[in-house]
Amino acid sequence: MPIHFLTYIIVGTAVFIAGFVDAIAGGGGLISLPVYMMVGLPAHNAIATNKMSSTCGTALSTVRFIKNGLIHMKLALPSVFLAIIGSTIGAHLALMTNNDILEKIMIPILPITAFFVFNKNLFRDHHHSFKITRRTMLISLLAAFIVGIYDGFYGPGTGTFLLIILTIFGHMAIKHANGQVKAINLTTNISALTVYLFNGQVIIGLGLFAALCNMAGNYLGSGMMMSKGSKVVKPVIGVVLVMLLLKMVHVY
């Protein structure tokens, strides 16, 4: 489908902001996916193309977290395996779902995810040491599989959901939790993107341009996250909530 020049500008700006937000607190898809739909992409193409840009951005953040020792392979590798299974299942379910239904799903998903974003103030950086316990391992594995299904099926808020689960229920410090989130989220993104590519749903040109913009946002956001931790989360939440409000006004 032909893409207007203005579409590249609108999408590029949105995914840059989405990448910045996603690297810090998750939820970047809440910004980028509605914009893909707003510029006229059908739901399946919007989800698939959004998956391409977010995959590239998340990959860059993941590399930065690995270099800074914030991703623990003993925990990440089994989580990644289950995330692959979950995301693949979710992507296939999405392909079997009617386009109109996918668009309508956005309406309840946005306020539900907004509720979780509001609760980001529950996060603290007081967990100074990190030890992989049986509880942490179990919660990470369950989160990777269940949230992986959601990410493959729809996507927005995946990083937020994972961050909430790992910090609140897994008792991980926000920086370490964010590292695990990036490893899991990258896996679910790649798995789902592979399915969408094989089924011809990705608009390649727009997706590649958006990927560059998303990577730039993720690079800046991940650096800020590693240097300031939870201190930077609160203002980012404000950005997400404003975007959520604008989207809900548009929907209704």
PyMOL commands that set and color helices and strands:
alter all, ss='L'
color gray80, all
select helices_A, chain A and resi 5-25+29-38+43-67+73-95+99-122+134-153+158-169+174-198+204-251
alter helices_A, ss='H'
color red, helices_A
deselect
rebuild
show_as cartoon
